[in-house]
């Protein structure tokens, strides 16, 4: 419906047809155009009213209430939301009012909280040099490109970062994405056809699962880290291209993929091996080269997908690195790359500076290893079950979702910020509070968290007093 400003010459009043249900001008009298001074004044008032939400033909709620499709959608979604609440798996988002760091402030709560749930493994998210690099990138290159890469969305810094990432992993080439989720979403569909097959660990990240769903390859899932079952599947596959894909470190469990065994199977059955190393890049292994380095088998993976949103800067962005032909193909056919803007200049510049720090942060990695060891040993001594391998992801296993929520809530009351995870993020009956250590945590921070867990676990009956 068109909106028109009208002037009633007899009554000296105005109306906006198409915007209000009625106006002051009688229906039988034609409305002339409003004089300029009236039009200008009214337009100014209308703008103020619209900005204040006081003038509208109908409220958004009223308009959508009349639409049968929206009404049906509301009913269906309200039922689903009630079911989530009944199952006690509702996800509450706490709002951080400070920069990401080991100490944060939370909206609606007083004081600072020790943060033990961020992916800020090396403490670079708020590192002054990283922040300054982002600021300089914003001033020099702008806020963003307003374009996808192949049109006019590639700057010299994007190519520089891709080159740095390829060299960091000792691969031929690399390609940037908006996130590692996008990197995984764009990999399988681009490479695999119905003639091919993909073999995925049962506990792989959701981005891998969704990426595989998008492709037309034959799909096989093997039990978590079960090399025997994987070999059985590989031996019976006659696919043209066979691709094994695994997390390097599994984010909900802190377990490390058996890369040596996977590489052996890949060689035996002429299979590719792809690794999502998001929870390893920058800090796992002696020089932070990830799961391969940690396990002493550099070069095991044919393809690595990883992130710039965790240990490396903590900002955003993801990438894929591997054979040059693969990366060139992805630049030409990978849909998340072709139809999404690249990471913005401040993020790219922050990531470049973070890579500088990562390559010279042996002390930070050593501190992270010490914090991880102290936390795991402390909780086990307190009688709690901590899953995973020797990794700063430390899932405190509880079992039932309500108990995990109670544990996390009571920890917050003691000034420790942790989060409970339950179904559908983890299997039913395997609820947990996932703790993540950072090199930026002090020994006192770790000791305080261990003591708080021990006290709360006794109070709510997880551990017998």
DASUL-V587243 format. One record per residue. N is the residue number from 1. SS is DSSP state (alpha for helix, beta for strand, coil for the rest). PSI is psi as a letter, one per 20 degrees, with the letter a starting at -180 (none if undefined). Layout:
[[N:SS:PSI] [N:SS:PSI]]
//
This chain:
[[1:coil:p] [2:coil:q] [3:coil:p] [4:beta:p] [5:beta:p] [6:beta:q] [7:beta:p] [8:beta:o] [9:coil:h] [10:coil:g] [11:coil:i] [12:coil:k] [13:beta:r] [14:beta:q] [15:beta:r] [16:beta:o] [17:beta:q] [18:coil:i] [19:coil:g] [20:beta:q] [21:coil:h] [22:coil:r] [23:coil:r] [24:coil:i] [25:coil:p] [26:coil:q] [27:coil:h] [28:coil:i] [29:coil:p] [30:coil:q] [31:coil:p] [32:beta:r] [33:coil:q] [34:coil:q] [35:coil:q] [36:alpha:g] [37:alpha:h] [38:alpha:g] [39:alpha:g] [40:alpha:g] [41:alpha:g] [42:alpha:g] [43:alpha:h] [44:alpha:g] [45:alpha:g] [46:alpha:g] [47:alpha:g] [48:alpha:g] [49:alpha:g] [50:alpha:g] [51:alpha:h] [52:alpha:i] [53:coil:j] [54:coil:i] [55:coil:p] [56:coil:q] [57:coil:g] [58:coil:q] [59:coil:q] [60:alpha:g] [61:alpha:g] [62:alpha:g] [63:alpha:g] [64:alpha:h] [65:alpha:h] [66:coil:i] [67:coil:p] [68:alpha:h] [69:alpha:g] [70:alpha:h] [71:alpha:g] [72:alpha:g] [73:alpha:g] [74:alpha:g] [75:alpha:g] [76:alpha:g] [77:alpha:h] [78:alpha:h] [79:alpha:g] [80:alpha:g] [81:alpha:h] [82:alpha:h] [83:alpha:h] [84:alpha:g] [85:alpha:g] [86:alpha:h] [87:coil:i] [88:coil:k] [89:coil:j] [90:coil:p] [91:coil:o] [92:coil:p] [93:coil:o] [94:coil:q] [95:coil:o] [96:beta:p] [97:coil:j] [98:coil:r] [99:coil:q] [100:coil:p] [101:coil:a] [102:coil:h] [103:beta:p] [104:beta:r] [105:beta:q] [106:beta:p] [107:coil:p] [108:coil:j] [109:coil:q] [110:coil:q] [111:coil:a] [112:beta:q] [113:beta:q] [114:beta:p] [115:beta:o] [116:coil:k] [117:coil:j] [118:coil:q] [119:coil:k] [120:coil:m] [121:coil:h] [122:coil:j] [123:coil:k] [124:coil:i] [125:coil:h] [126:coil:k] [127:coil:p] [128:alpha:h] [129:alpha:h] [130:alpha:g] [131:alpha:g] [132:alpha:h] [133:alpha:g] [134:alpha:g] [135:alpha:g] [136:alpha:h] [137:alpha:h] [138:alpha:g] [139:alpha:h] [140:alpha:h] [141:alpha:i] [142:coil:r] [143:coil:h] [144:coil:a] [145:coil:i] [146:coil:k] [147:coil:q] [148:beta:r] [149:alpha:g] [150:alpha:i] [151:alpha:f] [152:alpha:k] [153:coil:j] [154:coil:p] [155:coil:r] [156:alpha:h] [157:alpha:h] [158:alpha:g] [159:alpha:h] [160:alpha:g] [161:alpha:g] [162:alpha:g] [163:alpha:g] [164:alpha:g] [165:alpha:g] [166:alpha:g] [167:alpha:h] [168:alpha:g] [169:coil:j] [170:coil:l] [171:coil:r] [172:coil:h] [173:beta:r] [174:beta:q] [175:beta:p] [176:beta:q] [177:beta:r] [178:coil:h] [179:coil:r] [180:alpha:h] [181:alpha:g] [182:alpha:h] [183:alpha:g] [184:alpha:h] [185:alpha:h] [186:alpha:i] [187:alpha:g] [188:alpha:g] [189:alpha:h] [190:alpha:h] [191:alpha:h] [192:coil:q] [193:coil:r] [194:coil:i] [195:coil:i] [196:coil:r] [197:beta:q] [198:beta:p] [199:beta:o] [200:beta:p] [201:beta:q] [202:coil:h] [203:coil:j] [204:coil:q] [205:coil:q] [206:alpha:h] [207:alpha:h] [208:alpha:g] [209:alpha:g] [210:alpha:h] [211:alpha:g] [212:alpha:h] [213:alpha:h] [214:alpha:h] [215:coil:r] [216:coil:j] [217:coil:r] [218:beta:p] [219:beta:p] [220:beta:p] [221:beta:p] [222:beta:q] [223:coil:q] [224:coil:o] [225:coil:k] [226:coil:n] [227:alpha:h] [228:alpha:g] [229:alpha:h] [230:alpha:g] [231:alpha:h] [232:alpha:g] [233:alpha:g] [234:alpha:g] [235:alpha:h] [236:coil:j] [237:coil:p] [238:coil:k] [239:coil:q] [240:coil:f] [241:coil:p] [242:beta:p] [243:beta:o] [244:beta:p] [245:beta:p] [246:beta:q] [247:beta:q] [248:coil:g] [249:beta:p] [250:coil:p] [251:coil:h] [252:coil:i] [253:coil:i] [254:coil:j] [255:coil:q] [256:beta:p] [257:coil:q] [258:coil:m] [259:alpha:h] [260:alpha:g] [261:alpha:h] [262:alpha:g] [263:alpha:g] [264:alpha:g] [265:alpha:h] [266:alpha:g] [267:alpha:g] [268:alpha:h] [269:coil:k] [270:coil:l] [271:coil:q] [272:beta:q] [273:beta:p] [274:beta:p] [275:beta:p] [276:beta:o] [277:coil:k] [278:coil:h] [279:coil:k] [280:coil:h] [281:coil:p] [282:coil:h] [283:coil:i] [284:coil:p] [285:coil:r] [286:coil:g] [287:coil:j] [288:coil:j] [289:coil:j] [290:coil:a] [291:alpha:h] [292:alpha:g] [293:alpha:g] [294:alpha:h] [295:alpha:i] [296:coil:k] [297:coil:l] [298:coil:p] [299:coil:j] [300:coil:h] [301:coil:q] [302:coil:h] [303:beta:p] [304:beta:p] [305:beta:q] [306:beta:a] [307:beta:q] [308:coil:j] [309:coil:j] [310:coil:d] [311:coil:h] [312:coil:o] [313:coil:h] [314:coil:j] [315:coil:e] [316:coil:r] [317:coil:q] [318:beta:r] [319:beta:r] [320:beta:p] [321:beta:q] [322:beta:b] [323:coil:q] [324:alpha:g] [325:alpha:h] [326:alpha:g] [327:alpha:h] [328:alpha:g] [329:alpha:g] [330:alpha:h] [331:alpha:h] [332:alpha:h] [333:alpha:i] [334:coil:o] [335:alpha:g] [336:alpha:h] [337:alpha:g] [338:alpha:h] [339:coil:j] [340:coil:q] [341:beta:q] [342:coil:r] [343:coil:p] [344:coil:q] [345:alpha:g] [346:alpha:h] [347:alpha:g] [348:alpha:g] [349:alpha:h] [350:alpha:h] [351:alpha:h] [352:alpha:g] [353:alpha:h] [354:alpha:h] [355:alpha:h] [356:alpha:g] [357:alpha:g] [358:alpha:g] [359:coil:i] [360:coil:k] [361:coil:l] [362:alpha:h] [363:alpha:h] [364:alpha:g] [365:alpha:h] [366:alpha:g] [367:alpha:h] [368:alpha:g] [369:alpha:g] [370:alpha:g] [371:alpha:g] [372:alpha:g] [373:alpha:g] [374:alpha:g] [375:alpha:g] [376:alpha:g] [377:alpha:h] [378:alpha:g] [379:alpha:h] [380:alpha:h] [381:alpha:h] [382:coil:j] [383:coil:j] [384:coil:q] [385:coil:o] [386:beta:o] [387:coil:r] [388:coil:r] [389:coil:a] [390:coil:m] [391:coil:q] [392:coil:i] [393:beta:o] [394:beta:n] [395:beta:o] [396:beta:o] [397:beta:p] [398:beta:g] [399:beta:f] [400:coil:q] [401:alpha:g] [402:alpha:h] [403:alpha:h] [404:alpha:g] [405:alpha:g] [406:alpha:g] [407:alpha:g] [408:alpha:g] [409:alpha:g] [410:alpha:h] [411:alpha:h] [412:alpha:h] [413:alpha:h] [414:coil:j] [415:coil:j] [416:beta:o] [417:beta:o] [418:coil:r] [419:beta:q] [420:beta:q] [421:beta:p] [422:coil:a] [423:coil:p] [424:coil:j] [425:coil:h] [426:coil:r] [427:coil:q] [428:coil:p] [429:coil:j] [430:coil:k] [431:beta:q] [432:beta:r] [433:beta:o] [434:beta:p] [435:beta:p] [436:beta:p] [437:coil:q] [438:coil:q] [439:coil:h] [440:coil:i] [441:coil:p] [442:coil:r] [443:alpha:h] [444:alpha:h] [445:alpha:g] [446:alpha:g] [447:alpha:h] [448:alpha:g] [449:alpha:g] [450:alpha:g] [451:alpha:g] [452:alpha:g] [453:alpha:g] [454:alpha:g] [455:alpha:g] [456:alpha:h] [457:alpha:h] [458:alpha:g] [459:alpha:h] [460:coil:j] [461:coil:j] [462:coil:h] [463:coil:p] [464:coil:p] [465:coil:none]]
//
